[in-house]
């Protein structure tokens, strides 16, 4: 069964914050992918609450994210810089752990 983490982020208002967030997420994506976490989609609202971003990550299980963050904190100093940028640009974050449904075609993925 495919497992996912959905991060819903309310960014601080403004184009400059959005640009900082996107730049930090390039690094986060590289670091997560090195730990086996794949970005399925990264989006921002066009209609609705301004500067609301959603990131859908494919993960092994609920512990995968914690293991990846632990490995990143010990390894690459870019992780601390990118996390600092996220701290400066994200106002609120909510995460959900999801499982694929049979009709999605991802239910049998490892």
Beta strands, then each sheet from edge to edge (+ up, - down):
strand 1: 3-11
strand 2: 38-44
strand 3: 52-59
strand 4: 90-99
sheet 1: 2+ 3- 1+ 4-
end
